Amino acid sequence: MSQSSAVSFEFFPPADAVAAAQLAAALAQLAPLNPEFVSVTHGADGSSRGRTYDCVQQMRRSAGWRVVPHLTCLGSTRAEVQALAERYWSAGCRRLVALRGDAAVADAAKGAGDYRHASELITDLVAMHDFELLVAAYPEGHPDTGTVEADVANLKRKVDAGARGAITQFFFDTDAFLRYRDRCLGAGIAVPIVPGILPIRRFAQVERFAARCGTSIPDWLRRRFAAGGGARGDGSNDGSDDGSGAIAVEIALEQVLRLKSHGVRDFHFYTLNHADLTRAVCVASGLCAGEADQRLWRFG
Ligand SMILES: Cc1cc2nc3c(=O)[nH]c(=O)nc-3n(C[C@H](O)[C@H](O)[C@H](O)COP(=O)(O)OP(=O)(O)OC[C@H]3O[C@@H](n4cnc5c(N)ncnc54)[C@H](O)[C@@H]3O)c2cc1C
């Protein structure tokens, strides 16, 4: 990645026309921030696998952005994965996020498929073409193993197989990320490890995501969000004027600024196909030039 800060934004393929309009609106609002790339998830909701390629192509055509497809392998045959990778290569996609995926969302009818680990996918993709492969990293450990040591060892395995960078699972314990980064360096992992930042749109939803992916919810976060959870009192926010959006921005902004003060340059944002919170954090932190909704950006 470049010498100055770079941001990337993650989206998921829309399931219907309403969701497509939401995504289009988010893309239009985030475009002026000049992301280094945007990425599109693959099968993360258990049903969107077939939509990723189309969504990637549409985004490349309409916005001219560098669009990076995610590619998961669990539940797929080697031939299926290689055929999709070949399509991406032919379409000009050189960077991919290479992932295992989850058994719960893999197609049960097809069984586990030919792959057990993301490192096997990386080995295959590297043998096919000179892809620039990014992988997942877990500063608090992956739920299958639950330990940071196992994750550092696994990231090393993926880098040794050919990964050129990593994006982390979202986290709120910033110290955990900094310790993880140090451990990776100590293990000889020299590729960039980009923190994944999730501005909290609905606290209850984030709690569910976090429980599934091994991210801790610190007490301070729970308290702060509950105290400022807005008129609905459920910690949700939709950009309405009840102050909860501003709290979400404040929390993510503090995280980004702290990471920046520790030398982190590049940031990946989990947008959940909404622009407002991500945009406010990027602008308020100085990662991107621009203006943000003043209801969401009262700092800086
Ligand atoms: C940035 C990011 C993007 C994501 N995008 C998507 C997406 O688009 N679609 C989706 O479905 N999911 C996505 N996920 C979720 C991801 O698929 C899950 O977290 C999945 O459970 C693990 O994928 P992985 O690539 O990290 O797997 P792996 O790297 O294979 O690791 C999974 C587990 O297996 C263990 N392991 C790996 N290799 C070995 C080995 N040789 N021996 C023993 N243990 C081993 C690891 O320690 C870990 O516990 C994403 C996650 C992140 C962080």
The ligand as an ORCA input file, in Angstrom:
! r2SCAN-3c Opt
* xyz 0 1
  C     -11.308     -9.229      6.443
  C     -12.273    -10.394      6.499
  C     -13.110    -10.624      5.416
  C     -14.018    -11.690      5.432
  N     -14.837    -11.885      4.357
  C     -15.655    -12.956      4.323
  C     -16.466    -13.230      3.192
  O     -16.468    -12.484      2.207
  N     -17.271    -14.323      3.213
  C     -17.299    -15.182      4.294
  O     -18.052    -16.157      4.261
  N     -16.539    -14.952      5.384
  C     -15.724    -13.870      5.422
  N     -14.928    -13.650      6.526
  C     -15.034    -14.565      7.672
  C     -14.116    -15.817      7.511
  O     -14.496    -16.559      6.375
  C     -14.269    -16.651      8.784
  O     -13.748    -15.961      9.886
  C     -13.742    -18.079      8.717
  O     -14.177    -18.765      9.900
  C     -12.230    -18.196      8.694
  O     -11.708    -17.815      7.501
  P     -10.112    -17.672      7.334
  O      -9.848    -17.342      5.935
  O      -9.578    -16.801      8.400
  O      -9.705    -19.212      7.626
  P      -8.326    -19.932      7.949
  O      -7.171    -19.030      7.764
  O      -8.334    -21.233      7.232
  O      -8.441    -20.211      9.536
  C      -9.614    -20.761     10.089
  C      -9.268    -21.538     11.350
  O      -8.543    -22.713     11.022
  C      -7.293    -22.752     11.707
  N      -6.309    -23.328     10.789
  C      -5.977    -22.861      9.584
  N      -5.056    -23.642      9.011
  C      -4.798    -24.641      9.890
  C      -3.947    -25.776      9.878
  N      -3.168    -26.063      8.815
  N      -3.948    -26.591     10.957
  C      -4.743    -26.326     12.008
  N      -5.575    -25.258     12.075
  C      -5.596    -24.434     11.029
  C      -7.012    -21.295     12.031
  O      -6.121    -21.155     13.134
  C      -8.393    -20.762     12.329
  O      -8.788    -21.077     13.633
  C     -14.045    -12.567      6.561
  C     -13.207    -12.321      7.659
  C     -12.335    -11.239      7.636
  C     -11.444    -10.985      8.830
*
